[in-house]
Amino acid sequence: MENVLRFEHPEYLYGLIVIPLLIIIYILICIRQNKQFKRFASTEMREYLVPSYSTRRRNFKFVVFLLMVSSLILALANLQSGSKMEEVKREGIDLYLAVDVSNSMNAEDIAPSRLERSKQAINKLISDMKGDRIGVIVFADKAFVQLPITTDYTAAKMFLSTVNTSLVASQGTAIAEAINLAMRSFSEEDHSKAIIIISDGEDHENDEAVKAAQEAAKQGVKVYTIGMGLADGAPIPEYNQYGHQVGYRKDRQGNTIITRLDEQMLQKIASAGNGLYVRASNSNVGLEKIYDDINKMDKSEIETKVFTDYEDQFQWFVAAALILLLIEIFISSGKKEWERKFNIFEKKDENIQ
């Protein structure tokens, strides 16, 4: 039986960054104190002027303090051990979400923006998933796999949070390439498969996108589309390097560019792909409606292995921190009473001799 270790809250491990900072501060303080002392007496005189002073004790006490802080941080992160491997059988489909990241998706006719509203809806969809495998593709002029197909919903949300319009440098709306990439990226296993295109639909190669959807449908993969944007359209915000809006995108004549939803083209793609088209609004993106239709598809058995029965191990680090605290209290910066007594006994022995 294999044993696996993990941290329940790995984000707390970033707290360990404070350790090297404390070391640097401690060194600087020691240097400063030595310089100040040398103004009044030589190093050799320190033992006579400050008999309770001990460099070794001070350094040892600081090391104990660092170990105590590290133990508390590790306790907060909560190390867990999993000793039981369980084979979990899941039924679901393989789903690729193809998200448009062209600059027009920054338009704010769908609040807070077309792209941000899409991400919010996808995040909620992932939270509602049970057993289905999901992948994420981003596209503008080119298409890229942002997340390969997986059942790790936590990873899916993490990768989704990084999606923005700067992921693809060249502009465009390569829907056909996104569909073809999803088809190539699906596993060869015999599962029901679907693709959801989330875009404002401003594609200059409409025929290619429709052909790609038709080819996908021939291979049993349904293609759905969601139109992000309102009929009246909206200007495209421009941002500076600090993320602050500095105006709106303009054409060569200086006129503000208005981006509009190409609903007709997205409807054609969904029809060719045997899927549905839904137009998003400020109140509802439409992913739930599409997912309800996807759930009617035959679901295949997906086998995954996961570790279960994790046991918390934080108490060991708490105990270590308490022991180190006792040691730190025991070791004061001055000489201990037992040390003074020991020195007295030594002097008495010398007198007797």
BALO-433297 format. One record per residue (C-alpha): residue number from 1; residue in three letters; x, y, z. Coordinates in steps of 0.25 Angstrom, whole numbers, plus 5000, padded with zeros to 4 digits. Layout:
// residues N
rec k: NUM r: ala xx: X yy: Y zz: Z
...
//
This chain:
// residues 353
rec k: 1 r: met xx: 5000 yy: 5000 zz: 5000
rec k: 2 r: glu xx: 5006 yy: 5013 zz: 4996
rec k: 3 r: asn xx: 5006 yy: 5025 zz: 5005
rec k: 4 r: val xx: 5004 yy: 5039 zz: 4999
rec k: 5 r: leu xx: 5007 yy: 5052 zz: 5006
rec k: 6 r: arg xx: 5000 yy: 5066 zz: 5003
rec k: 7 r: phe xx: 4997 yy: 5079 zz: 5009
rec k: 8 r: glu xx: 4982 yy: 5082 zz: 5011
rec k: 9 r: his xx: 4985 yy: 5097 zz: 5010
rec k: 10 r: pro xx: 4998 yy: 5099 zz: 5002
rec k: 11 r: glu xx: 4996 yy: 5114 zz: 5001
rec k: 12 r: tyr xx: 5001 yy: 5116 zz: 5015
rec k: 13 r: leu xx: 5014 yy: 5110 zz: 5011
rec k: 14 r: tyr xx: 5017 yy: 5124 zz: 5005
rec k: 15 r: gly xx: 5019 yy: 5128 zz: 5019
rec k: 16 r: leu xx: 5032 yy: 5122 zz: 5019
rec k: 17 r: ile xx: 5037 yy: 5133 zz: 5011
rec k: 18 r: val xx: 5038 yy: 5141 zz: 5024
rec k: 19 r: ile xx: 5050 yy: 5132 zz: 5029
rec k: 20 r: pro xx: 5061 yy: 5137 zz: 5020
rec k: 21 r: leu xx: 5055 yy: 5151 zz: 5023
rec k: 22 r: leu xx: 5057 yy: 5149 zz: 5038
rec k: 23 r: ile xx: 5071 yy: 5144 zz: 5036
rec k: 24 r: ile xx: 5075 yy: 5156 zz: 5028
rec k: 25 r: ile xx: 5069 yy: 5165 zz: 5039
rec k: 26 r: tyr xx: 5076 yy: 5158 zz: 5050
rec k: 27 r: ile xx: 5089 yy: 5159 zz: 5043
rec k: 28 r: leu xx: 5088 yy: 5174 zz: 5041
rec k: 29 r: ile xx: 5084 yy: 5176 zz: 5056
rec k: 30 r: cys xx: 5096 yy: 5168 zz: 5060
rec k: 31 r: ile xx: 5105 yy: 5176 zz: 5052
rec k: 32 r: arg xx: 5099 yy: 5189 zz: 5057
rec k: 33 r: gln xx: 5100 yy: 5185 zz: 5071
rec k: 34 r: asn xx: 5115 yy: 5181 zz: 5070
rec k: 35 r: lys xx: 5118 yy: 5194 zz: 5063
rec k: 36 r: gln xx: 5111 yy: 5202 zz: 5075
rec k: 37 r: phe xx: 5118 yy: 5193 zz: 5086
rec k: 38 r: lys xx: 5132 yy: 5196 zz: 5079
rec k: 39 r: arg xx: 5130 yy: 5211 zz: 5081
rec k: 40 r: phe xx: 5131 yy: 5209 zz: 5096
rec k: 41 r: ala xx: 5140 yy: 5196 zz: 5098
rec k: 42 r: ser xx: 5148 yy: 5186 zz: 5091
rec k: 43 r: thr xx: 5142 yy: 5172 zz: 5088
rec k: 44 r: glu xx: 5151 yy: 5166 zz: 5099
rec k: 45 r: met xx: 5145 yy: 5175 zz: 5110
rec k: 46 r: arg xx: 5131 yy: 5171 zz: 5107
rec k: 47 r: glu xx: 5132 yy: 5158 zz: 5116
rec k: 48 r: tyr xx: 5136 yy: 5167 zz: 5127
rec k: 49 r: leu xx: 5126 yy: 5178 zz: 5125
rec k: 50 r: val xx: 5114 yy: 5169 zz: 5121
rec k: 51 r: pro xx: 5117 yy: 5156 zz: 5128
rec k: 52 r: ser xx: 5103 yy: 5151 zz: 5124
rec k: 53 r: tyr xx: 5105 yy: 5153 zz: 5109
rec k: 54 r: ser xx: 5107 yy: 5140 zz: 5100
rec k: 55 r: thr xx: 5108 yy: 5141 zz: 5085
rec k: 56 r: arg xx: 5106 yy: 5126 zz: 5084
rec k: 57 r: arg xx: 5094 yy: 5126 zz: 5093
rec k: 58 r: arg xx: 5088 yy: 5138 zz: 5085
rec k: 59 r: asn xx: 5090 yy: 5131 zz: 5072
rec k: 60 r: phe xx: 5084 yy: 5118 zz: 5077
rec k: 61 r: lys xx: 5072 yy: 5125 zz: 5082
rec k: 62 r: phe xx: 5070 yy: 5131 zz: 5069
rec k: 63 r: val xx: 5071 yy: 5118 zz: 5062
rec k: 64 r: val xx: 5061 yy: 5112 zz: 5072
rec k: 65 r: phe xx: 5051 yy: 5124 zz: 5068
rec k: 66 r: leu xx: 5052 yy: 5121 zz: 5053
rec k: 67 r: leu xx: 5049 yy: 5106 zz: 5055
rec k: 68 r: met xx: 5037 yy: 5110 zz: 5064
rec k: 69 r: val xx: 5032 yy: 5119 zz: 5053
rec k: 70 r: ser xx: 5034 yy: 5109 zz: 5042
rec k: 71 r: ser xx: 5027 yy: 5098 zz: 5050
rec k: 72 r: leu xx: 5015 yy: 5108 zz: 5052
rec k: 73 r: ile xx: 5014 yy: 5111 zz: 5037
rec k: 74 r: leu xx: 5015 yy: 5096 zz: 5034
rec k: 75 r: ala xx: 5004 yy: 5093 zz: 5044
rec k: 76 r: leu xx: 4995 yy: 5103 zz: 5037
rec k: 77 r: ala xx: 4998 yy: 5097 zz: 5024
rec k: 78 r: asn xx: 4993 yy: 5084 zz: 5030
rec k: 79 r: leu xx: 5001 yy: 5072 zz: 5025
rec k: 80 r: gln xx: 4992 yy: 5060 zz: 5022
rec k: 81 r: ser xx: 4996 yy: 5046 zz: 5019
rec k: 82 r: gly xx: 4987 yy: 5037 zz: 5010
rec k: 83 r: ser xx: 4989 yy: 5022 zz: 5012
rec k: 84 r: lys xx: 4977 yy: 5017 zz: 5005
rec k: 85 r: met xx: 4976 yy: 5016 zz: 4990
rec k: 86 r: glu xx: 4962 yy: 5015 zz: 4985
rec k: 87 r: glu xx: 4957 yy: 5012 zz: 4970
rec k: 88 r: val xx: 4946 yy: 5022 zz: 4967
rec k: 89 r: lys xx: 4937 yy: 5019 zz: 4955
rec k: 90 r: arg xx: 4931 yy: 5032 zz: 4949
rec k: 91 r: glu xx: 4921 yy: 5033 zz: 4938
rec k: 92 r: gly xx: 4922 yy: 5046 zz: 4929
rec k: 93 r: ile xx: 4925 yy: 5052 zz: 4916
rec k: 94 r: asp xx: 4938 yy: 5059 zz: 4910
rec k: 95 r: leu xx: 4935 yy: 5074 zz: 4909
rec k: 96 r: tyr xx: 4944 yy: 5085 zz: 4903
rec k: 97 r: leu xx: 4941 yy: 5099 zz: 4905
rec k: 98 r: ala xx: 4947 yy: 5108 zz: 4895
rec k: 99 r: val xx: 4948 yy: 5123 zz: 4900
rec k: 100 r: asp xx: 4950 yy: 5135 zz: 4891
rec k: 101 r: val xx: 4961 yy: 5144 zz: 4896
rec k: 102 r: ser xx: 4961 yy: 5154 zz: 4885
rec k: 103 r: asn xx: 4961 yy: 5169 zz: 4889
rec k: 104 r: ser xx: 4946 yy: 5170 zz: 4886
rec k: 105 r: met xx: 4943 yy: 5161 zz: 4898
rec k: 106 r: asn xx: 4947 yy: 5173 zz: 4907
rec k: 107 r: ala xx: 4935 yy: 5180 zz: 4902
rec k: 108 r: glu xx: 4926 yy: 5183 zz: 4914
rec k: 109 r: asp xx: 4912 yy: 5182 zz: 4908
rec k: 110 r: ile xx: 4911 yy: 5169 zz: 4916
rec k: 111 r: ala xx: 4916 yy: 5173 zz: 4930
rec k: 112 r: pro xx: 4927 yy: 5173 zz: 4936
rec k: 113 r: ser xx: 4932 yy: 5170 zz: 4922
rec k: 114 r: arg xx: 4929 yy: 5159 zz: 4911
rec k: 115 r: leu xx: 4941 yy: 5151 zz: 4916
rec k: 116 r: glu xx: 4940 yy: 5153 zz: 4931
rec k: 117 r: arg xx: 4925 yy: 5149 zz: 4930
rec k: 118 r: ser xx: 4929 yy: 5136 zz: 4922
rec k: 119 r: lys xx: 4939 yy: 5132 zz: 4932
rec k: 120 r: gln xx: 4929 yy: 5134 zz: 4944
rec k: 121 r: ala xx: 4919 yy: 5125 zz: 4937
rec k: 122 r: ile xx: 4929 yy: 5115 zz: 4934
rec k: 123 r: asn xx: 4934 yy: 5115 zz: 4948
rec k: 124 r: lys xx: 4920 yy: 5112 zz: 4953
rec k: 125 r: leu xx: 4918 yy: 5101 zz: 4942
rec k: 126 r: ile xx: 4931 yy: 5094 zz: 4947
rec k: 127 r: ser xx: 4926 yy: 5095 zz: 4962
rec k: 128 r: asp xx: 4913 yy: 5087 zz: 4957
rec k: 129 r: met xx: 4920 yy: 5077 zz: 4950
rec k: 130 r: lys xx: 4921 yy: 5062 zz: 4955
rec k: 131 r: gly xx: 4929 yy: 5052 zz: 4947
rec k: 132 r: asp xx: 4930 yy: 5059 zz: 4934
rec k: 133 r: arg xx: 4944 yy: 5063 zz: 4928
rec k: 134 r: ile xx: 4947 yy: 5077 zz: 4924
rec k: 135 r: gly xx: 4957 yy: 5084 zz: 4916
rec k: 136 r: val xx: 4959 yy: 5099 zz: 4912
rec k: 137 r: ile xx: 4964 yy: 5104 zz: 4899
rec k: 138 r: val xx: 4967 yy: 5119 zz: 4897
rec k: 139 r: phe xx: 4967 yy: 5126 zz: 4883
rec k: 140 r: ala xx: 4968 yy: 5139 zz: 4876
rec k: 141 r: asp xx: 4976 yy: 5138 zz: 4863
rec k: 142 r: lys xx: 4981 yy: 5125 zz: 4867
rec k: 143 r: ala xx: 4976 yy: 5114 zz: 4877
rec k: 144 r: phe xx: 4983 yy: 5108 zz: 4889
rec k: 145 r: val xx: 4980 yy: 5097 zz: 4899
rec k: 146 r: gln xx: 4980 yy: 5104 zz: 4912
rec k: 147 r: leu xx: 4976 yy: 5092 zz: 4920
rec k: 148 r: pro xx: 4976 yy: 5078 zz: 4915
rec k: 149 r: ile xx: 4964 yy: 5069 zz: 4917
rec k: 150 r: thr xx: 4963 yy: 5066 zz: 4932
rec k: 151 r: thr xx: 4954 yy: 5062 zz: 4944
rec k: 152 r: asp xx: 4963 yy: 5071 zz: 4953
rec k: 153 r: tyr xx: 4952 yy: 5083 zz: 4955
rec k: 154 r: thr xx: 4961 yy: 5090 zz: 4964
rec k: 155 r: ala xx: 4972 yy: 5091 zz: 4954
rec k: 156 r: ala xx: 4962 yy: 5095 zz: 4943
rec k: 157 r: lys xx: 4957 yy: 5107 zz: 4952
rec k: 158 r: met xx: 4972 yy: 5111 zz: 4954
rec k: 159 r: phe xx: 4975 yy: 5111 zz: 4939
rec k: 160 r: leu xx: 4962 yy: 5118 zz: 4936
rec k: 161 r: ser xx: 4966 yy: 5129 zz: 4945
rec k: 162 r: thr xx: 4978 yy: 5132 zz: 4937
rec k: 163 r: val xx: 4970 yy: 5134 zz: 4924
rec k: 164 r: asn xx: 4971 yy: 5148 zz: 4918
rec k: 165 r: thr xx: 4972 yy: 5155 zz: 4905
rec k: 166 r: ser xx: 4987 yy: 5156 zz: 4906
rec k: 167 r: leu xx: 4989 yy: 5141 zz: 4904
rec k: 168 r: val xx: 4989 yy: 5141 zz: 4889
rec k: 169 r: ala xx: 4997 yy: 5153 zz: 4883
rec k: 170 r: ser xx: 4991 yy: 5153 zz: 4869
rec k: 171 r: gln xx: 4976 yy: 5157 zz: 4868
rec k: 172 r: gly xx: 4965 yy: 5150 zz: 4861
rec k: 173 r: thr xx: 4954 yy: 5140 zz: 4864
rec k: 174 r: ala xx: 4959 yy: 5126 zz: 4859
rec k: 175 r: ile xx: 4947 yy: 5118 zz: 4862
rec k: 176 r: ala xx: 4950 yy: 5107 zz: 4852
rec k: 177 r: glu xx: 4964 yy: 5105 zz: 4858
rec k: 178 r: ala xx: 4958 yy: 5104 zz: 4872
rec k: 179 r: ile xx: 4948 yy: 5093 zz: 4867
rec k: 180 r: asn xx: 4959 yy: 5086 zz: 4860
rec k: 181 r: leu xx: 4969 yy: 5087 zz: 4872
rec k: 182 r: ala xx: 4958 yy: 5081 zz: 4881
rec k: 183 r: met xx: 4956 yy: 5070 zz: 4872
rec k: 184 r: arg xx: 4971 yy: 5066 zz: 4872
rec k: 185 r: ser xx: 4972 yy: 5068 zz: 4887
rec k: 186 r: phe xx: 4960 yy: 5059 zz: 4891
rec k: 187 r: ser xx: 4965 yy: 5045 zz: 4896
rec k: 188 r: glu xx: 4963 yy: 5033 zz: 4887
rec k: 189 r: glu xx: 4954 yy: 5027 zz: 4897
rec k: 190 r: asp xx: 4940 yy: 5024 zz: 4893
rec k: 191 r: his xx: 4933 yy: 5035 zz: 4901
rec k: 192 r: ser xx: 4922 yy: 5044 zz: 4897
rec k: 193 r: lys xx: 4929 yy: 5058 zz: 4894
rec k: 194 r: ala xx: 4924 yy: 5072 zz: 4892
rec k: 195 r: ile xx: 4930 yy: 5086 zz: 4889
rec k: 196 r: ile xx: 4925 yy: 5099 zz: 4894
rec k: 197 r: ile xx: 4929 yy: 5111 zz: 4887
rec k: 198 r: ile xx: 4928 yy: 5124 zz: 4895
rec k: 199 r: ser xx: 4930 yy: 5136 zz: 4886
rec k: 200 r: asp xx: 4925 yy: 5149 zz: 4881
rec k: 201 r: gly xx: 4926 yy: 5142 zz: 4867
rec k: 202 r: glu xx: 4934 yy: 5153 zz: 4859
rec k: 203 r: asp xx: 4940 yy: 5143 zz: 4850
rec k: 204 r: his xx: 4945 yy: 5146 zz: 4836
rec k: 205 r: glu xx: 4945 yy: 5132 zz: 4832
rec k: 206 r: asn xx: 4931 yy: 5128 zz: 4834
rec k: 207 r: asp xx: 4930 yy: 5116 zz: 4824
rec k: 208 r: glu xx: 4943 yy: 5109 zz: 4830
rec k: 209 r: ala xx: 4936 yy: 5110 zz: 4844
rec k: 210 r: val xx: 4923 yy: 5104 zz: 4839
rec k: 211 r: lys xx: 4931 yy: 5093 zz: 4832
rec k: 212 r: ala xx: 4939 yy: 5089 zz: 4844
rec k: 213 r: ala xx: 4926 yy: 5088 zz: 4852
rec k: 214 r: gln xx: 4920 yy: 5079 zz: 4841
rec k: 215 r: glu xx: 4932 yy: 5070 zz: 4842
rec k: 216 r: ala xx: 4932 yy: 5069 zz: 4857
rec k: 217 r: ala xx: 4917 yy: 5065 zz: 4856
rec k: 218 r: lys xx: 4920 yy: 5054 zz: 4846
rec k: 219 r: gln xx: 4930 yy: 5049 zz: 4857
rec k: 220 r: gly xx: 4919 yy: 5049 zz: 4867
rec k: 221 r: val xx: 4924 yy: 5062 zz: 4874
rec k: 222 r: lys xx: 4913 yy: 5072 zz: 4877
rec k: 223 r: val xx: 4917 yy: 5087 zz: 4875
rec k: 224 r: tyr xx: 4910 yy: 5097 zz: 4884
rec k: 225 r: thr xx: 4911 yy: 5113 zz: 4883
rec k: 226 r: ile xx: 4909 yy: 5124 zz: 4893
rec k: 227 r: gly xx: 4908 yy: 5138 zz: 4887
rec k: 228 r: met xx: 4915 yy: 5148 zz: 4896
rec k: 229 r: gly xx: 4910 yy: 5162 zz: 4894
rec k: 230 r: leu xx: 4897 yy: 5170 zz: 4891
rec k: 231 r: ala xx: 4891 yy: 5175 zz: 4878
rec k: 232 r: asp xx: 4895 yy: 5189 zz: 4879
rec k: 233 r: gly xx: 4910 yy: 5186 zz: 4882
rec k: 234 r: ala xx: 4920 yy: 5193 zz: 4890
rec k: 235 r: pro xx: 4933 yy: 5200 zz: 4889
rec k: 236 r: ile xx: 4946 yy: 5192 zz: 4892
rec k: 237 r: pro xx: 4953 yy: 5198 zz: 4904
rec k: 238 r: glu xx: 4968 yy: 5200 zz: 4904
rec k: 239 r: tyr xx: 4977 yy: 5199 zz: 4916
rec k: 240 r: asn xx: 4991 yy: 5203 zz: 4920
rec k: 241 r: gln xx: 5002 yy: 5195 zz: 4926
rec k: 242 r: tyr xx: 4996 yy: 5197 zz: 4939
rec k: 243 r: gly xx: 4983 yy: 5191 zz: 4936
rec k: 244 r: his xx: 4976 yy: 5205 zz: 4936
rec k: 245 r: gln xx: 4966 yy: 5208 zz: 4925
rec k: 246 r: val xx: 4972 yy: 5220 zz: 4916
rec k: 247 r: gly xx: 4961 yy: 5220 zz: 4905
rec k: 248 r: tyr xx: 4955 yy: 5212 zz: 4894
rec k: 249 r: arg xx: 4960 yy: 5206 zz: 4882
rec k: 250 r: lys xx: 4959 yy: 5214 zz: 4869
rec k: 251 r: asp xx: 4961 yy: 5212 zz: 4855
rec k: 252 r: arg xx: 4971 yy: 5219 zz: 4845
rec k: 253 r: gln xx: 4961 yy: 5230 zz: 4844
rec k: 254 r: gly xx: 4960 yy: 5233 zz: 4859
rec k: 255 r: asn xx: 4946 yy: 5227 zz: 4860
rec k: 256 r: thr xx: 4943 yy: 5218 zz: 4872
rec k: 257 r: ile xx: 4941 yy: 5204 zz: 4868
rec k: 258 r: ile xx: 4928 yy: 5197 zz: 4872
rec k: 259 r: thr xx: 4929 yy: 5182 zz: 4873
rec k: 260 r: arg xx: 4916 yy: 5175 zz: 4870
rec k: 261 r: leu xx: 4911 yy: 5161 zz: 4873
rec k: 262 r: asp xx: 4911 yy: 5152 zz: 4860
rec k: 263 r: glu xx: 4899 yy: 5144 zz: 4864
rec k: 264 r: gln xx: 4896 yy: 5138 zz: 4851
rec k: 265 r: met xx: 4909 yy: 5132 zz: 4849
rec k: 266 r: leu xx: 4909 yy: 5126 zz: 4863
rec k: 267 r: gln xx: 4895 yy: 5120 zz: 4860
rec k: 268 r: lys xx: 4900 yy: 5114 zz: 4847
rec k: 269 r: ile xx: 4912 yy: 5107 zz: 4854
rec k: 270 r: ala xx: 4903 yy: 5101 zz: 4865
rec k: 271 r: ser xx: 4893 yy: 5096 zz: 4854
rec k: 272 r: ala xx: 4904 yy: 5090 zz: 4846
rec k: 273 r: gly xx: 4910 yy: 5084 zz: 4859
rec k: 274 r: asn xx: 4896 yy: 5078 zz: 4864
rec k: 275 r: gly xx: 4897 yy: 5086 zz: 4876
rec k: 276 r: leu xx: 4889 yy: 5098 zz: 4882
rec k: 277 r: tyr xx: 4892 yy: 5113 zz: 4881
rec k: 278 r: val xx: 4889 yy: 5122 zz: 4893
rec k: 279 r: arg xx: 4891 yy: 5137 zz: 4893
rec k: 280 r: ala xx: 4896 yy: 5142 zz: 4906
rec k: 281 r: ser xx: 4890 yy: 5154 zz: 4914
rec k: 282 r: asn xx: 4894 yy: 5161 zz: 4927
rec k: 283 r: ser xx: 4886 yy: 5152 zz: 4935
rec k: 284 r: asn xx: 4889 yy: 5139 zz: 4929
rec k: 285 r: val xx: 4901 yy: 5134 zz: 4920
rec k: 286 r: gly xx: 4893 yy: 5121 zz: 4916
rec k: 287 r: leu xx: 4903 yy: 5111 zz: 4920
rec k: 288 r: glu xx: 4893 yy: 5104 zz: 4929
rec k: 289 r: lys xx: 4883 yy: 5102 zz: 4917
rec k: 290 r: ile xx: 4894 yy: 5096 zz: 4909
rec k: 291 r: tyr xx: 4900 yy: 5087 zz: 4920
rec k: 292 r: asp xx: 4886 yy: 5082 zz: 4922
rec k: 293 r: asp xx: 4885 yy: 5077 zz: 4907
rec k: 294 r: ile xx: 4899 yy: 5071 zz: 4908
rec k: 295 r: asn xx: 4895 yy: 5063 zz: 4920
rec k: 296 r: lys xx: 4884 yy: 5056 zz: 4912
rec k: 297 r: met xx: 4896 yy: 5050 zz: 4904
rec k: 298 r: asp xx: 4900 yy: 5036 zz: 4907
rec k: 299 r: lys xx: 4910 yy: 5036 zz: 4918
rec k: 300 r: ser xx: 4922 yy: 5026 zz: 4918
rec k: 301 r: glu xx: 4929 yy: 5020 zz: 4930
rec k: 302 r: ile xx: 4942 yy: 5027 zz: 4933
rec k: 303 r: glu xx: 4951 yy: 5021 zz: 4943
rec k: 304 r: thr xx: 4960 yy: 5029 zz: 4952
rec k: 305 r: lys xx: 4969 yy: 5026 zz: 4964
rec k: 306 r: val xx: 4969 yy: 5035 zz: 4976
rec k: 307 r: phe xx: 4975 yy: 5035 zz: 4989
rec k: 308 r: thr xx: 4965 yy: 5035 zz: 5001
rec k: 309 r: asp xx: 4965 yy: 5034 zz: 5016
rec k: 310 r: tyr xx: 4975 yy: 5046 zz: 5018
rec k: 311 r: glu xx: 4979 yy: 5047 zz: 5032
rec k: 312 r: asp xx: 4983 yy: 5061 zz: 5038
rec k: 313 r: gln xx: 4998 yy: 5062 zz: 5043
rec k: 314 r: phe xx: 4998 yy: 5077 zz: 5048
rec k: 315 r: gln xx: 4998 yy: 5073 zz: 5062
rec k: 316 r: trp xx: 5013 yy: 5068 zz: 5061
rec k: 317 r: phe xx: 5017 yy: 5082 zz: 5056
rec k: 318 r: val xx: 5009 yy: 5088 zz: 5067
rec k: 319 r: ala xx: 5016 yy: 5079 zz: 5078
rec k: 320 r: ala xx: 5029 yy: 5083 zz: 5072
rec k: 321 r: ala xx: 5026 yy: 5098 zz: 5073
rec k: 322 r: leu xx: 5022 yy: 5096 zz: 5087
rec k: 323 r: ile xx: 5035 yy: 5089 zz: 5091
rec k: 324 r: leu xx: 5043 yy: 5099 zz: 5083
rec k: 325 r: leu xx: 5036 yy: 5110 zz: 5091
rec k: 326 r: leu xx: 5039 yy: 5104 zz: 5104
rec k: 327 r: ile xx: 5054 yy: 5103 zz: 5100
rec k: 328 r: glu xx: 5054 yy: 5117 zz: 5095
rec k: 329 r: ile xx: 5048 yy: 5122 zz: 5109
rec k: 330 r: phe xx: 5058 yy: 5113 zz: 5116
rec k: 331 r: ile xx: 5070 yy: 5119 zz: 5108
rec k: 332 r: ser xx: 5070 yy: 5134 zz: 5113
rec k: 333 r: ser xx: 5079 yy: 5144 zz: 5107
rec k: 334 r: gly xx: 5087 yy: 5145 zz: 5121
rec k: 335 r: lys xx: 5094 yy: 5133 zz: 5128
rec k: 336 r: lys xx: 5085 yy: 5123 zz: 5135
rec k: 337 r: glu xx: 5084 yy: 5121 zz: 5150
rec k: 338 r: trp xx: 5089 yy: 5107 zz: 5148
rec k: 339 r: glu xx: 5101 yy: 5112 zz: 5141
rec k: 340 r: arg xx: 5104 yy: 5122 zz: 5152
rec k: 341 r: lys xx: 5103 yy: 5111 zz: 5162
rec k: 342 r: phe xx: 5112 yy: 5103 zz: 5154
rec k: 343 r: asn xx: 5123 yy: 5114 zz: 5153
rec k: 344 r: ile xx: 5122 yy: 5116 zz: 5168
rec k: 345 r: phe xx: 5124 yy: 5101 zz: 5171
rec k: 346 r: glu xx: 5136 yy: 5102 zz: 5161
rec k: 347 r: lys xx: 5142 yy: 5114 zz: 5169
rec k: 348 r: lys xx: 5140 yy: 5107 zz: 5182
rec k: 349 r: asp xx: 5148 yy: 5095 zz: 5177
rec k: 350 r: glu xx: 5159 yy: 5104 zz: 5173
rec k: 351 r: asn xx: 5159 yy: 5110 zz: 5187
rec k: 352 r: ile xx: 5160 yy: 5097 zz: 5194
rec k: 353 r: gln xx: 5171 yy: 5093 zz: 5185
//
